[in-house]
Amino acid sequence: MRRPLLVVLLVIAMLPAAAQRPWSEYDVRQRERIAGARNTPDLVRRAVDSLEVMSPAERAELWDVVTSPTGDRQLASLYLYLYETLRPANGTAAEDDIAMLRSYPAYFLEHWSDELHRYDVYNYAYALARHNVTEGTHGDTNGVLRKVARRRYARRYGAVVAALSGGVDIAESSLRLSSTLFADATEPEITERMPRAITAAEYSAVRGSVEPISAARVLGDDDLLSHIAAECIAWDGCYNVAIDHNLGRRVTIVRSVSTTSTSITIIDAEGNHHTLPERVYLLPGGALYAISLDRESRAEYVVAGRFVDGVLNVSSTAVVGDGVLRGAKCTDAGLYLHIEDRGSRYYVITI
């Protein structure tokens, strides 16, 4: 008998832990019985029917109750329901998120696997990342991530586990960059009213050799990046990603996306913050051009500058007139533009 028993125990050990039953799966009579049970705190009992009219003080007290461990699985279902109802989405409850994930990993993984709740995992990933940045420690977060990545969970909830872990990494990178950035929304001083005009033939003869700088991954590349970026924009104001360059370790280039704009921030070797329009051309010799466009792709102005020993010196800012940017080519000789507004105009800007 010992051998069959051993096999049964091994099979049980390999199965994923049973997920906590969601409150929504209990019928009305079962909910009434659980809420009315002797071991259900009075505050929790009242919250079932009157949560929306509870005072802030009562809600704070209720939060302390539902985030406390309970050995009653049916009462735990009610606690989890109230927790998710009360939980702020801005990441400020990260410590309690970690505690709840540690206590009910199977519940959350199963919950996030449901189509109706699959986006929740991105918000929890943002919260955990925020905790890492604000608290300056990864210990608690890493412990939870290791727990949900155990084989018994990973086999069944692999995609959800990967979204949580990968989402924390993406959000943390953005939040750390955000904490170091000083974004200056002031438009640069105009030093030239118009760049030098050229002919259509001259523009056509140019072969562009430099592409705008960009991040290795941009929004739209994959769902995880897009969803985590949306969380960062919603609660931190923007999503930030570092851009690779060859200007040395003392220079940082960051692309920031908000609900209204996209910009490039350059922190040069002297710690100066330069906020530039999204379309930036960086030449191997250190020259830089940035084109400002509005939402309708109408060109507004061009910033020109050069890096010297890691320090960016802006040499000029030129207005290019009111018109839609139809083309831009960048070479070692300068930046060439095709502007259209009741006819075509062509310009070249050099440093």
Secondary structure, 3 states (H helix, E strand, C coil): CHHHHHHHHHHHHHCCCCCCCCHHHCCHHHHHHHHCCCCCCHHHHHHHHHHHHCCHHHHHHHHHHHCCCCCCHHHHHHHHHHHHHHCCCCCCCHHHHHHHHHHCHHHHHHHHHCHHHCCHHHHHHHHHHHHHHHHCCCHHHHHHHHHHCCHHHHHHHHHHHHHHHHHHHHHHHHHHHHCCCCCCCCCCCCCECCCEEECHHHHHHCCCCCCCCCCCCCCCCCHHHHHHHHHHHHHHCCEEEECCCCCCCCCEEEEEECCCCEEEEEECCCCCEEEEECEEEECCCCEEEEEEECCCCEEEEEEEEEEECCEEEEEEEEEEEEEEEEEEEEECCEEEEEEECCCEEEEEECC
